[in-house]
């Protein structure tokens, strides 16, 4: 028996320069269905590239347009008995307006340490740590992110 095809998804560790002028902030979304805090992400549509999916999902979940930067690790985990693979990028927020809906009801912009604490799942904290390794000093923006 063959294993089921993975659910393909994509998303971003969405960031912006801090409005206070020091360091960066990370966007986290709250999904009421799961009552969790995570990075914006979602399932790929048929024939949609991972990059296009990441841009679309960030826009849908946060209201932000973004520029993709450094490629981050693909995260793999099971969901309801099926494997799921989520491709991630660093994504610099370019502006937009958040509108809550049934899928995502809250958006927070937090300093990296506060974002790490707020994230619900260890795999999301590990992804944030990997993202932050592209910006090793406070106040320095992640490399390869426009």
C-alpha angles and dihedrals in degrees: 000000000000121000117249119268111261122253104247119218141157139201147149144249089233116209142170136184109271112262086226088063097244121104126318140297127225123218117228126185128210116219111199093199090065097021089227141130116229147144115281111270142137149171122297119243120231110288092002117136119235090244093052090047092051091051093046095047093048089051093046096046101037106019088235127128109215144188116230115234132167118008111244128200122290110247119217127194140140122263119189092336097314129100116246127201119195119190113207138196136180104256124197112212113237099185141283142132127274117228115186118229140164094283099045117019101171139033124194130188108206140171109259096257092050091045091052090053093047097049110104102210129056091224089060091049089050090051091051090050090053090048091050091052086071088060104044098172129055113258094021114116119233113272120250091023114118 
